[in-house]
Amino acid sequence: MVPDVSTGSSTRGLINYLFGKGRRDEHTDPHIVAAWDMAGAPDPGRDPEATYTQLARRLDHHVDLRTRELGGQKPPQHVWHCPVRTAPGDRYLTNSEWAEVARRIVAATGIAPEADERACRWIAVRHADDHIHIMATTVRADGRRPRTNRDGVRAQHECRKIEAEFGLRRLKSGDLTAPPTPTGAERAKAERQGQDVTVREWLREHAYAVAAAVRSVDDYFTVLTSLGIQVKPRVGPETGEVTGYSLAAPGDTAQGDPVWYGGSSLAPDLSFNRLRERLPAQDVADHPQHVADPTETWRRAETAIRRAHSVLDTGADDVAQGHLDAFGDILHNLALATPGPHQSELHAAARAFNRARRSVIRADHQAAAALREAAKELAYATHGPGGITIALVFAAIHLARAAAKWHEQRGHEQQAAAAEEAFRHLQAGYQQAAEPVLADLARRAPRATTIRRYEDDLGAAIPDHADRILTDPAWPALTTTLARAETAGHNPRQLLTEVAAHREIDTAEHPAEVLNWRITTQPNRRAQAARRRTIGGTASQPSAAPPPAVRTAGPEERGRHQ
């Protein structure tokens, strides 16, 4: 059950909408199911002699008295509006059940506390099977305004109780950091256009993807514009500096004008001020477009993800929150840089995790600078060898699961659910990508004498877990990876000891897979030595990289998941 509290200033305007046909004739049989006084509230949906004006006057009675006391100045934002919708798949409630829901919501939010005879006037209108609209005028009979602070949170808490008592689907409570939900009109427009998502959602996901890839606010605006998205900066009249921005999707117009969405109306962390916390106004640093070893970018990202896992276990909450936000950038750029049949699952993981990257805990972005820099490098990375990209996905799986537990421990229900959803998508993508690679590694297993030597190395390096590793289905693949590492200049026994220390093997369901991907990320020592010998002092300075070409849906693809 989802409540959505908002305020306005037109009683008659909201009544017109509630009892009208709707923006696409979707309203059926609108009528009042509950009110401050069922006998005193005219119902235009049931009484042919009742009018919208009569109902507005009755609702505005206390407002009008207060207006006269204020010398004709009407109290601001005096119309309180709260649609309450059941979840998809829930049974349809009866009128009497919806009436109980409405009375409990207005009591919980302070609009009309139980047994308060001086409470605000309100009505609940039903014009569809799955939801009602509660509207109230927020002036009490004693002339005071109601105490509605944190009314959205209080409405959510009451809905959680109602779900349990009515046997409805139990939803997750929010903390007011969720992005604004699409309006009914936006959803209707998407349906008419045959789109799976609304324009607001489409812009939100593109804005997240671009913000993850770029290094400055200027680049953010530039890349968005290159994708056909219109950008309208808001400039302060006194300073002449940008203080905000709005976006409009390609071809999305109303009466010939673009439909603009402010950054904060897409998501709280897409506001201009929040972007500036993690992106400078201009990118002034030199970032090499090419590196000597292309796999080094992937290794740094994998190392940064493992370190972030430790931060969640032992770091301060604001530092951990900063790392979770940067991990969101990692997921977007990992999907961008990893083509293949599993790419759609990686994109889905990044979209899901957007809700997990913020909470009521203010993030320390500076503390997560290393992880965010690793994310930016991925946006410029060439596609690495299959093994090392899968190793990065494997590391991301474990961090997503750790993020879900971290949020759960702090009561962040929606964020925990979002991180868990991202975990499932990452796991599905990993399985699609890893299974053929592990099978190929197993087919290339070294000779039996070499395998026996690796068994001895394993027993000496990790004696407590050797039996579990040897019986793991991924052991044959691990022997091939060990042989390659040995060819690259590593000592197998020493290498096993080192990588086992990076993660507790006893908590791993498939310890041989853990070791396989950890070893995959180790550098080729012989290749590194050769590069050090060949690089001379006359090597040319690599050029700075331009803003990345973020792969997103074009106007004709809007609504299709990437």
Secondary structure, 3 states (H helix, E strand, C coil): CEECCEEECCHHHHHHHHHCCCCCCCCCCCEEEEECCCCCCCCCCCCCCCCHHHHHHHHCHHHHHHHHHCCCCCCCCCEEEEEEECCCCCCCCCHHHHHHHHHHHHHHCCCCCCCCCCCCEEEEEECCCCEEEEEEECCCCCCCCCCCCCHHHHHHHHHHHHHHHHCCCCCCCCCCCCCCCCCHHHHHHHHHCCCCCCHHHHHHHHHHHHHHHCCCHHHHHHHHHHCCCEEEEEECCCCCCEEEEEEECCCCEECCEECCEEHHHHCHHHCHHHHHHHCCCCCCCCCECCCCCCHHHHHHHHHHHHHHHHHHHHCCHHHHHHHHHHHHHHHHHHHHCCCCCCHHHHHHHHHHHHHHCCCCCCCCCHHHHHHHHHHHHHHHCCCCCHHHHHHHHHHHHHHHHHHHHHHHHCCCHHHHHHHHHHHHHHHHHHHHHHHHHHHHHHHCCCCHHHHHHHHHHHHHHCHHHHHHHHHCCCHHHHHHHHHHHHHCCCCHHHHHHHHHHCCCHHHCCCHHHHHHHHHHCCCCHHHHHHHHHHCCCCCCCCCECCCCCCCCCCHHHCCCCC
